Amino acid sequence: MNTSTSVLKGFKGLNLQQNSEIKDGELVDAQNVVITQQETIKKRPGCQTVSGNLYSDLGNYARILINYGSLNPSANFLMVGSSSKIAALYRSSGTYTLGTTSVLSGSAESAIQYNDKVVIYSTGTSPITFDATSSTAGTYTQITGIAGSADYQGKATFAITHKDRVFFLNNKGAYPSRLYYTTLSSTNDFTSAAAAYVENNYIDIGEGDGDFLVCAAELNDALIVFKRFSTWILYTEGGPTTGWYLRKAHATVGCTGRDTPYLITNLMYFLAGDGVYRTDGTTFEHISNPVDPGMVVPNGTFSADVCNRAAAVRWKDWYVVRKNYEDDRLAFVYGWRTNTWTLWNLPSYAGPMVNDFSNVSNAGMNYPSGVGGGGASVTSAASSELVYLDYKKVSV
């Protein structure tokens, strides 16, 4: 008896376009799988929960997630924040545990790491820093005394470091097209000095166009700045009044997912109103056409809350993006080496996502479940677990 087996090849990924012809190798259903570079199908990496229910500690669903590695003292934390609490979890033996001084009452919208500290931004208060004091504990300090209007105060829905400054925006504030920037850290350390935050340090981007800023990212030594329906490049050589230059890169394509821009092989990937794009800052390529029917917001409405909740991450050979208009467990996964799309059913409602570099052997990806109102995990209606995607674990 001939017991030899054959391997099916030639798979081209998922196609959800109902009105288009399905091409050879395309699939109408491709959940919890990946397409390999040999064009075969295999099961996607598995998941495990590495922390219990964080809801009681956070007081709400998670909105931010950031790795924080301290050199002095040597420590590795995962910062998680909600609209009412901020928590620092330290890693030990593959698990995450709340530190002894790790929970603070305070809202969180965005966070950055700089000079061995984490700076957390929100729309309710001035920035708050977390500074590790040991491998299991740290100190929270609010930056007080920032001059300016009550709407300013260093408040932000998004912040990013670029060339020793923080650039930040508040798309829920009075000036949603205004990009603020701090003084150089060598002059005033923005992790501790109120003087670094000057209300008149700003650039209005596309002011009066009826749109608002969503986020920014570093691209080719410049800052790519996204509104919902336009994209801009800010060059920051020299000083703000002597060398900075702003260029409109695209008049109609912007970003509708604050935490979706990721740099992969010198191209910026991001979620736009009509799907996923990638750009080098000059040309823009729409790459999600096969799966757009399942990804694009049905009514085309993109409020600040909708834009501020979408998340994505580059993990291994995949760009994993979570759509932003409803709570569900579905992630759209693009194999950037194979140019294929599949769907992953995650075990819980996905929130913000981050690569976990503290465990290089597994090269995992963390996300807390239950971001946004009404979200639920597989266990209860008020749950926010920390889930870890493990490259070596193949069961789902």
N, C-alpha and C positions, 0 to 999 in steps of 0.2 A: 504494500500500500504506500502510495506517495503521501508523505506527511509534511511536505515542504509548505511554507507559508509565503505570502507576498505582502509587501507594504504598499498601501495606497498612497499615491503622491499627486501633486498638481492642485492642491487646495489653495484658493485665492482669497479666503476670508469671507466675512459676512456681507450680505447685500440686502438691505431692508427697503429698497426702492420698489414699491409695488407696481409702478407703472413702467418699469424698465425691464428689458430682457435680462434674465439671469444668464451670465456668461459661464462658459466651461470652467469648472473649479470653484465657482462662487457658491456660498451656502446661504440658505434662507433661515437657518438656525445654527448658532455657534456659541453656545453658552458654556462657561467654565472650561474653555479649552484655549490653546494657543496654536498658532500656525508656525511651524519651525522653518528655518532657512532652507530645509530640504523639501518644503511644501507638504509636510505631513502634519497630522493633527495629534496633539498630545494634551493630557489633562493639565490644567493650570496649577501653579503652586498653591499649596494649602494654607490654612489659617489656624491660628490658635489665639486664645484669649490669655493675655499675660498680666492683666490687672482686672480686679473685680469691678463692681459697679461704682463708678466715680461720681454718679449723679448726686449722692448725698454730700460728697465733699465739694463739688463744684456748685451745687445749688441750682444748676440749670444744665442745658446741653452745651457741649464743648464748641468753642468758636475759633480758638487758635491752638496750634501745636508747633513747638519749636524745640529742636535739640539744643542743649546748652552744655558745652564742654569747658570746664575751668582748668587752667593750668596750675594756679596757685590759690587755694589748695587744689590738688588733683581730684576732680569730681566730674560726674556725668549725669546730667539731669534731663528730663523731658518736661518742658513747661507746657501746661494745659490751662486754658482760660475759658471762662464763660462770661455771661453778662453780669454775673454777681460775685464770682470767686476766681482766684488764681491759685494754681497748685503746682508744686514742684515735686516730681517723682524721681527718685534716684534708682539707678540700675544696679542690681547685684544678682549674680548667678542666674541671669536670664530673665529675671522678673523685675517689675517696677513697683516701688513702694513709696508711699507718701513720707517725706522727710519730717523731722521733728519740728521744724518751723516752716512748714511748706505751704500752708494755706493762708491766703489773705483775702479779706472781703474787698472786692474791687472788680470793676468790669475790664474786659479785655477785647480789643478789636484786632490788634496787630502787634507784632513783637520783632525785635532785632537783637543780635548779639554784637557787642563791640567791647574791646578792652576787658575781656574776662567778666563782663556783666551782660545781663539781659535787660533790655528796656521795653516796657510794655505800654502800649498806647491804647487809648479809648476815647469815646466821645463824652464821657462823663467827668473825667478828672485830668489833671496834668499827668505827665508820664511817671511811671513807677518802675524802679529798678530792682532786680534780684541779684544778689552777690553771694556766691557760695562761701561759707565759712568753714565747711568740712565736707566730707564726701556724702553726708546725709542731711545737711542743713544749710540754711542761708539766711540772709537778711533782706527784707523789703524796705525800700526807701522811696518816698515820693519826692519828686523834684518840685519844690514849692517856690513861690516868689516870682513866677514868670509874669512879666509885664504884658499889658495889652488888654484887649476886650475879652469879655467872658466867653465869647464864641471861639476865641483863639486858644490861649493857654496851653499850647502844645497838644491840643486834642486832635485825634486822627482816627480814621477808619482804615488807613493803610500807611505803612512806613517802610523805608528801605535805606540802607547805608550805601553811599556812593562817594568815593574819593574823600573820605574822612568827614563827611557830612551826613546828616539824616535828611532825606527828602520825604515829606509826608503830606497827606491830603485828608480832607474831611468831606466826603460827598453827602453827608447829612447836615452839613452846616450852612452858614449864610453864603459862603463862596465856594460852591462845588466845583468850579473850574480853576481853583487856585492851588498851585503846588508850592508849598512852603519849604524852606531849607534852613538848616542851622548854620551857625558860624563854623569855621574849621575847628576840628577837635583840638588842634594844637593851641588855639586861642582860648576857647572855652569848651571844656569836655561836656558833650551833650548827654553823657550818662549821669552827670551830677550837677552841672551848673545851669541855673536858670538863665544866666546871661547868654547862653548859647541859642536861646529861643527868642528871636526878634520878630515881632509881628509884621514888620515892613519887609522882611526877607521873603519875597515870594515872586512867582511868575504866574500870570494869568494865561491859561492855555485855551484857545478857542473861546474866549469870553463872549457871551451873548449868543451862542449857538443853540441854547436850550438843552445842552447835554451836560454831563458831569464826568469828572475823573473817576476812574475805577482803580487803577494800580499802575505800577511801573516795574521795570526789570533792567538789569545791566546787559548790554549788547554791544560788542565791539568797542569797549572803552567809553561808551556813551550810555545815556539813560533812555530807554524806549518807554514812552509814557502813553497809556491807553485811556481814552474816553470810551463810552459805549459804542460810538459810531465813527470814530476817527482814531488815527494813530500818529504819534509825534515822536521825534528824536531830539533829545536835548544834549548838546555837546558842552562839556563843562571845563574845557581847558582855560587856564587863566582865572580871572575873577569874574563875578556875576555881571559887572558893568563893563568889563573890558574884553572878555574873550568868549563868553557864553553865547551859544547860537541855538535857536529853536527852528526845527524843520518839520513841516507836515509830511509824514511818510505815506499816509493813505487818507483820503477824504471821506470814505464811506465804511471802511472796515475798522472796527475797534474791538475791545475785549469786554465780554459780559460775565466774566468769571474772575474775581479778584485774585484767587490763589491758583489760577491755572497756567500762567506763563512759566515755561521751563525751557532752558537752553539745552538743546540736543544737537551734537555735531555742528556747532556754530549757527544753528537756526533756532529761532524762538518759536515755540509752540504755544498756542493759546486758544481759548474758547471764545468765539465771536457769536454774534446774534444768529448767524445762519450756519454755524458748525465750527469745526476746528480748522485753524490756519497755522501755517508756519511761514516765517519771514526772515530774511537776512538784513532787514531794515530798508530795503529798496523794493524787492519783489515780494508778492504775497501769494501763497499757494493754498487753495481750499482743498483739504485732504480728506474730509469726512463725508463726502457725498454719498457713499454707500450706506451710511448709518444715520444720515441726517433726519429721516422721519422719526426715529426714536429719540433723538437728542435735542432737536430744536424746540424752543418754547412755543407751544401751540398758538398763543394769541400775540406773540411778539412783544409782550410787555416786559420791560426790564427795569424794575425799581432798584433803588440802591440796595435794599435788603436782598433782592434776588441776586444781584451782581456780587454782593459781598459774601455769599454763601457757597458758591461753586468752588470746587477744589480739584486739583490734579497733582500728579507727581511723576517724575521719571524714575522708573525702577527697573533695573537690569535692561532688557531690550524693549521695554514697553513704556508707552505714555498712557497713564491710567487717569481718566477724567470722569468726574461725577457731574452729571447734569444738575442744573441749579433751580429748577422750578417745582420740584416736588420731592418729598422724602421717599426714597425707595432704596433697595439694596443693590441696584444695578449700577455697574461701572462700565464705561465704554473704554476698550483697551486697544490701543494702536501699536502694532509691532513695527517700529520705525526701521528695522532692518529688512522686514519682509513686505512692508507696505500693505498690511492686512489689518482688518478690524475683527474683534470678537467681543463678547459680553461676559462679564464676570458677575455672578450673583454673590455678593459679599454676605457674611453671616449676620451682619447688623447694618442698620442705617448708617451710611458712611458720612463722617464729618471731615474736618481738615486732615490732610495726609502729609507725611514727611518720611524721607528716607532715614533709616536708623543706621548710622555709621559706627555705633558702639559695638556692633556684633558683625564684624566683617565676614566671618565664615558663613553666616547665613544671609547677610546683606538684605535684611528684612525691611519691611515698610510698615509703619504704624499708622493707625487712625483710630480716633475715638468715635463711637457710634452716637447717633442721636443729635445731630446738629439741627437747629431750627425748631420752630414750634410744631408740636404734634408728632415729632419723630419718636420711634419706639424701637427697641432692640428685640431680639428674639425671646428675651426673657421677661420683660415687663414694659409698661408704658413710661416708666421713669427710670431709664437706665442709660449709662454712658460708659461702656466698657472700653478697654484699650485692647485693640486687636492687632495681631502681628502676622503679616504675610511672610511665610518662611519659604525661601527658594528650595530648600532641601526637603520640605514636607510636601508630598504630592497628593495626599488625600484632601478632599474638599468638604 
